[in-house]
């Protein structure tokens, strides 16, 4: 059981396509905590925390997102776990 935390920036057509809400639902299915928000530059930013394989599965999902999205890139950075308990849309 390895708890991990990752900061993710997703670029492409990712705002106005239900990306954040779809991610929240997928995160809850995977028991991943953290948050997601729209960034001023048109990207979506998220912090994900949970079991390593669950976080990895969510990052893989972020690589395509919901059907209306077009993902051009996903940047991932490692962070120290912070004890997040739920997933929120900001």
Buried (B, 14 or more C-beta within 10 A) or exposed (E): EEBBBBBBBBBBBBBEBBBBEBBBEBBEEBEBBBBBEBEEEEBBBBBBBBBEEBBBBBBEBBEEBBEEBEBEEBEBEEEEEEEBEEBEBE
